[in-house]
Amino acid sequence: MSASDHPVRACVGVCMMSSTLLVERYLETLLEGNRQGCREFITRQLAEQSDAARLYFDLLWPSMAEIERLYRGDRINTATEHLATRINRSIADQLQPYLQRMPANGRRIIITCAEGEPEELGAQMCADLFEARGWMVTFLGGGVPNDEILNLIGHQQPQILLIFGTLPGGVPQVRALIDLIRGVGVNPTMNIMISGGVFNRAEGLWKEVHADLFAATAEQALTLAENATPREAQIVIPGAPKKRRRRRRAAALAGAC
């Protein structure tokens, strides 16, 4: 069988033309469901460059994004998406102990995400990387009610809340969570960052839900968080009339994605 006849290789060749050979080879192994091959691949790469964070940025993250793109475009089926995502997550678990640790910086971040294995993977990688950079990390995953997130924010007083991997149908819930946090004023100087999911595909949607920061990748999220200044606190006057907020654009963008 020639390389062009190989179904996985052909898919990778078409969809990864602009990617590095390294990502292409790793993605091919992922899509074949070769768990041992992926473990051996990452072990070799770690031995060659010893910078685990760069492997997160340059290998695991783009592979995760490409798997999502292939699945959304009906280029791979659910079984392939599930097995590739789970292998990628196991590789992140394998790689995490090798991240270089920086001293604690006294800053805290809470990370939550949409429900689903791909969303959990992206959020987990963000948690790993922030922790390695000295942040105190609370990783909630998906499915946590808004009121419980609010209570945790009030208790921990983090500098950043990161909401990752929102699905199109979850945009109103993200808007509701942000409005709840701002309306109660439980941590008025905390910045709310959005990353991944529908927000990576719908330009400007993060502004429509009143977030403070947007990062398309984990590397961007780290840079933004480390350079962000505390949000200017806004005084909430009980009983004061609220400004009418436009929701049509956010709903239209979510529906289109």
C-alpha positions in Angstrom: 0.0 0.0 0.0 1.5 3.4 -1.0 1.5 6.4 1.3 -1.3 8.0 -0.7 -3.4 4.9 -0.3 -3.1 4.8 3.4 -6.3 6.3 4.9 -4.7 7.8 7.9 -1.7 9.1 6.1 -3.8 10.6 3.3 -6.0 12.4 5.9 -2.9 13.7 7.6 -1.3 14.7 4.4 -4.3 16.8 3.3 -5.1 18.4 6.7 -1.6 19.0 8.0 0.2 20.5 5.0 1.2 23.6 7.0 2.1 21.7 10.2 5.5 20.4 11.2 6.6 16.9 10.3 6.8 16.2 14.0 3.1 17.0 14.6 2.2 15.1 11.5 4.0 11.9 12.6 2.6 12.1 16.1 -1.0 12.8 14.9 -0.8 9.8 12.5 0.1 7.6 15.5 -2.7 9.1 17.5 -5.3 8.5 14.8 -4.2 4.9 14.5 -4.9 4.4 18.2 -1.3 3.3 18.8 -0.9 3.9 22.5 2.5 2.3 22.8 3.7 4.1 19.7 2.6 7.5 21.2 4.4 6.8 24.5 7.6 5.8 22.7 7.3 8.9 20.4 7.0 11.4 23.3 9.8 9.6 25.3 12.2 10.1 22.3 11.2 13.8 21.9 11.7 14.5 25.6 15.1 12.9 25.5 16.1 15.1 22.5 15.0 18.5 23.8 14.2 18.0 27.5 11.7 21.0 27.5 8.4 19.4 28.4 6.5 22.7 28.2 7.6 23.1 24.5 6.1 19.6 23.8 2.8 20.8 25.3 2.9 23.9 23.1 4.3 22.5 19.9 3.0 18.9 19.9 0.2 18.1 22.2 -1.8 21.3 21.8 -1.8 21.5 18.0 -2.6 17.8 17.8 -5.6 18.3 20.1 -6.7 21.2 17.9 -6.3 19.2 14.7 -8.3 16.3 16.1 -11.1 18.6 17.0 -11.0 20.2 13.5 -11.0 16.8 11.8 -13.9 15.6 13.9 -16.0 18.7 13.3 -15.3 18.4 9.6 -16.5 14.8 9.5 -13.0 13.6 8.5 -12.8 11.2 11.4 -15.6 9.4 13.3 -16.5 9.4 17.0 -14.5 6.3 17.8 -11.3 7.7 16.3 -11.8 11.1 18.0 -12.4 9.5 21.4 -9.4 7.1 21.2 -7.0 9.9 19.9 -8.1 12.3 22.6 -7.8 9.8 25.4 -4.3 8.8 24.2 -3.3 12.4 24.0 -4.5 13.0 27.6 -2.5 10.0 28.8 0.5 11.4 27.1 0.0 14.7 28.9 -0.2 12.8 32.2 3.1 11.1 31.2 4.7 14.4 30.4 3.5 16.5 33.3 6.1 15.4 35.9 8.9 16.6 33.5 7.7 20.2 33.4 10.3 22.5 34.9 8.9 24.0 38.1 9.2 27.7 38.9 9.0 29.1 42.5 5.5 29.9 43.7 4.5 33.4 42.6 1.6 33.9 45.0 -1.0 34.1 42.3 -4.0 31.8 42.0 -6.1 30.7 39.0 -9.4 28.7 38.9 -9.9 26.7 35.7 -13.2 25.3 34.5 -14.4 24.0 31.2 -17.2 22.5 29.2 -18.2 18.9 29.8 -16.4 16.5 27.4 -13.1 14.7 27.1 -11.5 17.2 24.5 -12.5 20.1 26.7 -11.1 18.5 29.8 -7.9 17.7 28.0 -7.3 21.4 27.0 -8.2 22.6 30.5 -5.9 20.0 32.1 -3.0 21.0 30.0 -3.6 24.7 31.0 -3.7 23.6 34.6 -0.4 21.7 34.3 1.4 24.6 32.7 0.1 27.3 35.1 1.1 25.1 38.0 4.6 24.7 36.6 4.9 28.5 36.3 4.3 28.9 40.0 0.5 29.5 40.1 -1.7 28.0 42.7 -4.2 26.1 40.5 -7.7 24.9 41.2 -8.8 22.7 38.3 -12.6 22.1 38.4 -13.2 20.4 35.0 -16.7 20.5 33.6 -20.2 20.2 35.0 -19.8 22.5 38.1 -22.9 24.7 38.7 -22.4 28.4 38.4 -23.3 29.1 42.1 -20.6 26.7 43.2 -18.0 28.3 41.0 -19.1 31.7 42.5 -18.7 30.4 46.0 -15.2 29.1 45.3 -14.2 32.4 43.7 -15.3 34.2 46.9 -13.4 31.8 49.1 -10.1 31.6 47.1 -10.0 35.1 45.6 -8.0 34.1 42.5 -6.4 36.6 40.1 -7.8 34.7 37.1 -10.8 32.6 36.2 -10.1 30.6 33.0 -13.2 29.2 31.2 -12.0 26.7 28.5 -13.5 24.9 25.6 -17.1 26.2 25.6 -19.5 24.4 23.2 -21.9 26.5 21.1 -24.8 25.6 23.3 -22.9 26.6 26.4 -22.4 30.3 25.5 -25.5 31.6 27.4 -24.3 29.7 30.5 -20.9 31.4 30.2 -22.5 34.8 29.9 -24.8 34.0 32.9 -21.7 32.9 35.0 -19.8 36.1 34.1 -22.9 38.3 34.8 -23.4 36.5 38.1 -19.8 37.1 39.2 -19.9 40.7 38.2 -23.3 41.3 39.6 -22.5 39.9 43.0 -19.1 41.6 43.1 -17.5 38.6 44.9 -14.0 39.3 43.5 -14.2 42.6 41.6 -10.5 42.8 40.6 -10.4 39.2 39.1 -9.9 38.9 35.4 -12.0 36.4 33.5 -10.2 34.7 30.6 -11.8 32.7 27.8 -10.1 30.1 25.7 -10.9 27.3 23.2 -14.1 25.9 21.9 -16.5 28.1 20.0 -14.7 31.2 21.2 -11.7 30.2 19.1 -13.9 30.0 16.0 -16.2 33.0 16.5 -14.2 36.2 16.4 -15.1 38.7 19.1 -17.6 36.4 20.9 -15.6 36.5 24.1 -16.3 40.3 24.3 -20.1 39.6 23.9 -20.1 37.5 27.1 -18.2 40.3 28.9 -14.9 38.4 29.5 -11.7 40.4 30.1 -9.2 38.4 28.2 -9.1 35.9 25.4 -6.3 33.3 24.5 -6.4 31.0 21.6 -3.7 28.7 23.1 -2.3 27.7 26.4 0.9 29.6 25.6 -1.0 32.8 25.0 -3.0 32.2 28.2 0.1 32.1 30.3 1.5 35.2 28.7 -1.7 37.2 29.2 -2.3 36.0 32.7 1.2 36.8 33.8 1.0 40.3 32.3 -2.6 41.1 33.3 -3.2 43.9 35.7 -6.0 43.6 38.3 -9.4 44.5 36.8 -10.8 47.9 37.8 -13.4 47.3 40.4 -16.9 48.6 39.6 -19.2 49.7 42.3 -22.6 47.9 42.2 -25.4 49.9 43.7 -28.3 47.8 44.9 -31.6 48.7 43.1 -29.9 50.7 40.4 -31.3 50.2 36.9 -29.1 48.0 34.7 -28.1 49.0 31.2 -29.8 47.0 28.5 -27.4 44.5 27.2 -27.4 43.2 23.6 -27.6 39.5 23.4 -28.6 39.0 19.8 -25.1 38.9 18.4 -23.8 36.4 20.9 -26.8 34.1 20.3 -26.4 34.4 16.5 -22.7 33.6 16.6 -23.2 30.7 18.9 -25.9 29.3 16.7 -23.7 29.7 13.6 -20.9 27.6 15.2 
